Every structure is written in C-alpha cells, then in structure tokens.
C-alpha cells in the first residue's frame, strides 16, 4: 500500500504575532499622519478666517481715513485718538465725507459729513470681542453728535491699537483739534478664545494722511 505524503501549509504563532505587530505599527503611523494633516488644515482654516476678519476691518478704517473731512476752518475738522487698555482697546473718532459706502443709509441726511467712531465691544452671542463702527450724520461739524448706528465690522478682535505719527515721533494718542497726524498705524490682534487657541494673529497697516497713500506689511 502506497501512502502519499502531504505537506501542511500555515503560519506559526510567532509569525502571526509578528504580522500583527507590523500591521499595528503601520496603522499607527498612518493614523498619526492623517491626524497631523487634519490639524494642519484646521490651523490653516483658523488663521485664514482670522486674517479675513482683520483685512475686512482694516479696509473700513482705511477707507474712512481716506475720506476724512477737510475744511478751511480747522475747528470743523476732527480726528481724536484715545488710548485704552487691552480689554477695551483704543478708540478713534473722526469726521468723514459720506461717499455712499461710509454709512449713509439714514435716509435723507441734512449733511454729507458723518462722525465715525471705532472701538471694541464684547459679543455675547459669539463670545468674542468685535471691532465696531458707529456713524452719525452731522448737522453742524462744530458740535459733533452722539448716538447714530453701531455695526460689528469684524469678530475675534482681541485688541485694537492706533498710533499716530506727527512728523517726528509716534504717539499713542492724538488730541490736537483741527490738525491731523501725517500717518496712522492700525494694529489688530485677532484670536478665537472660545476654541481655546492661545496663539493669535497680528495685522498692522500704516495709513498716510498727508499723501493719502498706504503702506502695508
């Protein structure tokens, strides 16, 4: 009687364990790479959103400074810069000539000159500070005007700072009636504190009032 010999095929326990270890290492490396990619995309989205808010706010301030009201009677002109703490931010109050984009939706206005004010307020709904813009039509530029309309221009603004160049030095405040600085530097610190992201974003722009030009970085 002839018996045929069959060779048995299979894996030993050591081979199975080794395969499991290798597969675990490969899967762990792949998951780590995927997690870093997701985090990088989320970080990029976060800073892109902050930059968009900052640029939008700076554009409003730049346009208002470009349309600042100039008169042969200095007493009718106004640019007032008030320095504040990091909680409240600085304030900027100025008279601008309405060109249809600076807020002339109050109906029939007796004047094309508006008082505009920039500052910060805390937005309870979004739990963040917002850059605000208040404007009010002026009947008499000599008097100014309280009230008007207040809009939130940009969210996630942690701090707002204005610096003023008088031709020789930079100043933190501007309180010279009837006279404008040569340049105004606007700095916004942006960040979403709700998401627990400590690192913020700084955006700065220097606006020249003398030549109505703009330098940015």
C-alpha positions in Angstrom: 0.0 0.0 0.0 1.4 3.3 -1.1 0.8 6.4 1.1 1.1 9.9 -0.3 2.8 12.5 1.9 1.0 15.9 2.1 2.9 19.0 3.1 0.9 21.1 5.6 0.8 24.9 4.9 0.1 27.5 7.6 1.5 30.2 10.0 3.1 29.6 13.2 2.1 31.6 16.3 5.3 33.7 16.1 4.6 34.6 12.5 1.0 35.7 13.3 2.2 37.8 16.3 4.9 39.4 14.2 2.4 40.3 11.4 0.0 41.8 14.0 2.8 44.0 15.4 3.9 45.2 11.9 0.3 45.9 10.9 -0.3 47.9 14.2 2.9 50.0 13.6 1.9 50.8 10.0 -1.7 51.6 11.0 -0.5 53.8 13.9 1.9 55.7 11.6 -0.9 56.2 9.0 -3.3 57.5 11.7 -0.7 59.8 13.1 0.0 61.3 9.6 -3.7 61.7 9.0 -4.2 63.4 12.3 -1.4 65.9 11.6 -2.8 66.6 8.1 -6.3 67.3 9.7 -4.8 69.5 12.3 -2.7 71.4 9.8 -5.8 72.0 7.7 -7.8 73.1 10.7 -5.0 75.5 11.8 -4.8 76.9 8.2 -8.6 77.4 8.2 -8.4 79.1 11.6 -5.8 81.6 10.7 -7.3 82.3 7.2 -10.6 83.1 8.9 -8.8 85.5 11.4 -7.0 87.2 8.5 -10.2 87.7 6.6 -11.8 89.4 9.6 -8.7 91.6 10.1 -8.4 92.6 6.5 -12.1 93.5 6.4 -11.9 95.7 9.5 -8.7 97.4 8.2 -10.3 98.1 4.9 -13.2 100.0 6.6 -10.7 102.1 8.7 -8.5 102.8 5.7 -11.5 103.9 3.6 -12.8 106.2 6.4 -9.3 107.8 6.8 -9.1 108.3 3.1 -12.4 110.1 3.2 -11.6 112.2 6.2 -13.4 115.6 6.2 -11.0 118.5 5.5 -12.1 122.1 5.9 -10.5 125.6 5.6 -11.9 126.1 9.1 -9.8 123.8 11.4 -12.4 124.0 14.1 -14.7 121.9 11.9 -12.3 119.1 11.4 -11.9 116.2 13.8 -9.6 113.3 14.5 -9.5 112.1 18.0 -7.4 109.1 19.2 -7.9 107.8 22.7 -5.6 105.1 24.0 -7.3 102.3 26.0 -6.3 99.1 27.8 -6.0 95.7 26.2 -9.6 94.9 27.5 -11.3 97.9 25.9 -8.9 98.7 23.0 -8.2 102.1 21.6 -10.9 104.4 20.2 -10.8 106.5 17.1 -13.3 109.3 16.3 -13.2 111.3 13.1 -15.4 113.2 10.6 -15.7 111.6 7.2 -17.3 112.7 4.0 -20.0 110.2 3.0 -19.5 108.7 -0.4 -22.3 106.1 -0.2 -20.0 103.5 1.3 -19.4 105.0 4.6 -22.8 104.5 6.0 -25.3 106.9 4.5 -28.4 104.8 5.0 -30.1 107.0 7.5 -32.5 108.3 4.8 -32.5 111.9 3.9 -29.5 113.4 5.6 -29.1 117.2 6.1 -25.3 116.8 5.7 -22.8 114.6 3.8 -20.5 114.7 6.8 -20.6 111.9 9.3 -19.0 111.3 12.7 -17.4 107.9 12.7 -16.1 106.0 15.8 -14.2 102.8 16.0 -13.8 100.7 19.2 -14.3 97.2 20.7 -17.3 95.6 22.3 -17.9 92.1 23.7 -20.3 90.0 21.6 -22.2 87.7 24.0 -23.6 85.6 21.1 -20.3 84.6 19.6 -18.3 85.1 22.9 -15.6 87.2 21.4 -14.7 90.9 21.1 -15.8 92.7 17.9 -14.5 95.7 16.1 -17.4 98.2 15.9 -18.1 101.2 13.7 -20.5 103.9 14.8 -21.6 106.6 12.4 -24.0 109.5 12.8 -24.9 112.3 10.3 -23.8 115.7 11.4 -25.9 118.8 11.1 -23.1 121.0 12.5 -19.5 119.7 12.4 -18.5 122.0 15.2 -20.8 120.2 17.6 -20.3 116.5 16.9 -23.0 114.0 17.6 -23.7 111.1 20.0 -25.7 108.1 19.0 -26.2 107.1 15.4 -25.9 103.5 14.2 -23.5 100.9 15.5 -22.4 97.8 13.5 -20.0 95.0 14.2 -17.3 95.2 11.5 -15.1 92.2 12.4 -15.2 89.4 15.0 -12.4 87.8 17.1 -10.6 91.1 17.6 -8.7 90.8 20.9 -7.1 94.2 20.9 -7.3 97.4 18.8 -4.4 99.9 18.8 -3.9 103.1 17.0 -0.5 105.0 16.8 -0.1 108.5 15.3 3.0 110.0 13.6 3.3 113.8 13.9 6.2 114.1 11.5 8.9 113.4 14.1 7.7 110.9 16.7 4.9 108.3 17.1 2.3 108.9 19.8 -0.2 106.6 21.4 -2.9 109.3 21.4 -4.0 112.2 19.2 -5.7 115.1 20.9 -4.8 118.1 18.6 -8.0 119.8 17.4 -8.0 120.9 13.8 -4.8 119.1 13.0 -4.2 115.6 11.5 -1.2 113.3 12.0 0.9 112.5 9.0 0.4 108.8 9.5 -1.9 106.5 11.4 -0.8 102.9 12.3 -3.6 100.5 12.9 -2.9 97.2 14.7 -5.4 94.4 15.2 -4.7 91.4 17.4 -7.1 88.6 16.4 -7.9 85.3 18.1 -10.8 82.9 18.9 -10.6 82.5 22.7 -13.7 80.2 22.7 -11.8 77.4 20.9 -9.0 77.6 23.4 -6.5 78.7 20.8 -3.9 80.8 22.6 -1.9 81.8 19.6 -3.4 84.9 17.8 -2.7 86.8 14.7 -1.4 90.4 14.4 -2.3 92.5 11.4 -0.8 96.0 11.0 -1.3 98.8 8.5 0.2 102.2 8.2 -2.0 104.8 6.5 -0.6 108.1 5.3 -3.0 111.1 5.6 -0.5 113.6 4.1 -0.3 111.9 0.7 -3.3 109.7 1.0 -1.1 106.7 0.3 -1.0 103.3 2.1 2.0 101.3 3.3 1.3 97.7 4.4 3.1 94.8 5.9 
